[in-house]
Amino acid sequence: MKILVTGAAGFIGSHLADKLARRGDDVVGLDNFNDYYDPRRKRANQRRLAAHSNFRMIEADVRDRQGIAAIFGREKFNAVAHLAALAGVRNAVKHPDLYVQVDYNGTQNLLDAARDNDVGNFVFASTSSVYGATKQIPFVETDPCDRPLQPYAAAKRAAEILGFTYHHLFGLNFTAIRFFTVYGPAGRPDMMAYLLADSICKQREIPLYNGGEMWRDWTYVGDIADGAVAALDRPLGYEVINLGRGQPVLLNEFVEIMEGLAGDKANLREAPKLAADVVRTYADIGKARRLLGYDPQVSVREGVERFWEWYREEELE
Ligand SMILES: NC(=O)c1ccc[n+]([C@@H]2O[C@H](COP(=O)([O-])OP(=O)(O)OC[C@H]3O[C@@H](n4cnc5c(N)ncnc54)[C@H](O)[C@@H]3O)[C@@H](O)[C@H]2O)c1
């Protein structure tokens, strides 16, 4: 299969592109290498992927409608995994316009190009943030998700809904996979696992929101990539599917696991919960198990160990 992975220079996209290339797919990555975080990290991911002769990277912006149309016309992809996005929840509160342009309009550009070029399956990376402050615990896909707490979640939810319209009108297979707090090697430097490791090793002060009384359904990046591959392999019409671990862990406990591995304490400053943040994420993964054969393998303790190993080897001189 010839597969486009957008956001392939990023954290999850690079793991997914690697997995697809290893099993022999013809993989094309697309990324604009923006500086939301240090682009050298994205170049390092690109260099790792370049070791596969069946991988190529195209440098392009999903907001460039004509450019995207030309790439699809030329390449004739069988399937698309659309992971390119601006992803920081707190940054979205400061720049709602950018998030709508990239995460919503950018997705529409790809949907149009997919429709015009008969792409067989379109898999869209969505987020547990679309559940907002829902009272339905665990989070289940039948929830209306119509009260997003910040522009990132609103733009992602809007793109999921537009996916239905393209399925309905044009017969496009569209699966939105909602990721829950992904962590692992090459993890994003603005996310908790990385910030915590940095705080322990470099004594950087970081905020601990709500006294660490927040539950997150931490999910190892390898399990997420497996779920995405399964979604690419199964055109399902239109579906929305949670990809989490289904076992939320208290932030304070996550901190303790990392501190235990590092043998030192993090430098934490108590901070109130932000309006854009939810207290708990918790995935019902029954639908993913049923439709995708998804079966997360890596416990949080094991995943944090793998993350820590990577951080120690790659990020500490
Ligand atoms: N990491 C998580 O916990 C998490 C949770 C839920 C959903 N997601 C979703 O998963 C996807 C990947 O997230 P990630 O954590 O790997 O983030 P990331 O920032 O590491 O990767 C996103 C990539 O998209 C690229 N990109 C951004 N804007 C672009 C544009 N206009 N044109 C082309 N490329 C562009 C970036 O350069 C980056 O390499 C995103 O869609 C994100 O919303 C992530």
The ligand as an SDF file (V2000), in Angstrom:
LIG
                    3D

 44 48  0  0  0  0  0  0  0  0999 V2000
    0.5800   13.4550   21.9230 N   0  0  0  0  0  0  0  0  0  0  0  0
   -0.6450   13.2580   22.4160 C   0  0  0  0  0  0  0  0  0  0  0  0
   -0.8070   12.9160   23.5980 O   0  0  0  0  0  0  0  0  0  0  0  0
   -1.8640   13.4170   21.5420 C   0  0  0  0  0  0  0  0  0  0  0  0
   -3.1270   13.2240   22.1350 C   0  0  0  0  0  0  0  0  0  0  0  0
   -4.2600   13.3580   21.3450 C   0  0  0  0  0  0  0  0  0  0  0  0
   -4.1500   13.6330   20.0010 C   0  0  0  0  0  0  0  0  0  0  0  0
   -2.9150   13.8110   19.4450 N   0  0  0  0  0  0  0  0  0  0  0  0
   -2.8600   14.1080   18.0050 C   0  0  0  0  0  0  0  0  0  0  0  0
   -1.8860   13.2630   17.4060 O   0  0  0  0  0  0  0  0  0  0  0  0
   -1.2560   13.9500   16.3140 C   0  0  0  0  0  0  0  0  0  0  0  0
    0.2540   13.9200   16.4890 C   0  0  0  0  0  0  0  0  0  0  0  0
    0.5930   14.5750   17.7030 O   0  0  0  0  0  0  0  0  0  0  0  0
    2.0720   14.6050   18.2940 P   0  0  0  0  0  0  0  0  0  0  0  0
    1.9640   14.5410   19.7590 O   0  0  0  0  0  0  0  0  0  0  0  0
    2.9020   13.6390   17.5560 O   0  0  0  0  0  0  0  0  0  0  0  0
    2.4960   16.1160   17.9320 O   0  0  0  0  0  0  0  0  0  0  0  0
    3.7350   16.6900   17.1350 P   0  0  0  0  0  0  0  0  0  0  0  0
    3.6370   18.1830   17.2560 O   0  0  0  0  0  0  0  0  0  0  0  0
    4.9960   16.0350   17.5740 O   0  0  0  0  0  0  0  0  0  0  0  0
    3.4420   16.2480   15.6330 O   0  0  0  0  0  0  0  0  0  0  0  0
    2.6400   16.9980   14.7460 C   0  0  0  0  0  0  0  0  0  0  0  0
    3.4460   17.2500   13.4790 C   0  0  0  0  0  0  0  0  0  0  0  0
    2.6040   17.9760   12.5760 O   0  0  0  0  0  0  0  0  0  0  0  0
    3.3990   18.9430   11.9260 C   0  0  0  0  0  0  0  0  0  0  0  0
    2.5520   20.0570   11.4810 N   0  0  0  0  0  0  0  0  0  0  0  0
    1.9350   20.9710   12.2770 C   0  0  0  0  0  0  0  0  0  0  0  0
    1.3020   21.8780   11.5300 N   0  0  0  0  0  0  0  0  0  0  0  0
    1.5100   21.5170   10.2280 C   0  0  0  0  0  0  0  0  0  0  0  0
    1.1170   22.0770    8.9840 C   0  0  0  0  0  0  0  0  0  0  0  0
    0.4000   23.2210    8.9320 N   0  0  0  0  0  0  0  0  0  0  0  0
    1.4780   21.4450    7.8570 N   0  0  0  0  0  0  0  0  0  0  0  0
    2.2380   20.3110    7.8920 C   0  0  0  0  0  0  0  0  0  0  0  0
    2.6650   19.7570    9.0520 N   0  0  0  0  0  0  0  0  0  0  0  0
    2.3060   20.3590   10.2010 C   0  0  0  0  0  0  0  0  0  0  0  0
    4.4110   19.3950   12.9710 C   0  0  0  0  0  0  0  0  0  0  0  0
    5.5780   19.9750   12.4040 O   0  0  0  0  0  0  0  0  0  0  0  0
    4.6980   18.1070   13.7180 C   0  0  0  0  0  0  0  0  0  0  0  0
    5.8570   17.4510   13.2340 O   0  0  0  0  0  0  0  0  0  0  0  0
   -1.8520   15.3470   16.2940 C   0  0  0  0  0  0  0  0  0  0  0  0
   -2.8980   15.3830   15.3390 O   0  0  0  0  0  0  0  0  0  0  0  0
   -2.4140   15.5330   17.6890 C   0  0  0  0  0  0  0  0  0  0  0  0
   -3.4790   16.4230   17.7020 O   0  0  0  0  0  0  0  0  0  0  0  0
   -1.7670   13.7220   20.1790 C   0  0  0  0  0  0  0  0  0  0  0  0
  1  2  1  0
  2  3  2  0
  2  4  1  0
  4  5  1  0
  4 44  2  0
  5  6  2  0
  6  7  1  0
  7  8  2  0
  8  9  1  0
  8 44  1  0
  9 10  1  0
  9 42  1  0
 10 11  1  0
 11 12  1  0
 11 40  1  0
 12 13  1  0
 13 14  1  0
 14 15  2  0
 14 16  1  0
 14 17  1  0
 17 18  1  0
 18 19  2  0
 18 20  1  0
 18 21  1  0
 21 22  1  0
 22 23  1  0
 23 24  1  0
 23 38  1  0
 24 25  1  0
 25 26  1  0
 25 36  1  0
 26 27  1  0
 26 35  1  0
 27 28  2  0
 28 29  1  0
 29 30  1  0
 29 35  2  0
 30 31  1  0
 30 32  2  0
 32 33  1  0
 33 34  2  0
 34 35  1  0
 36 37  1  0
 36 38  1  0
 38 39  1  0
 40 41  1  0
 40 42  1  0
 42 43  1  0
M  CHG  2   8   1  16  -1
M  END
$$$$
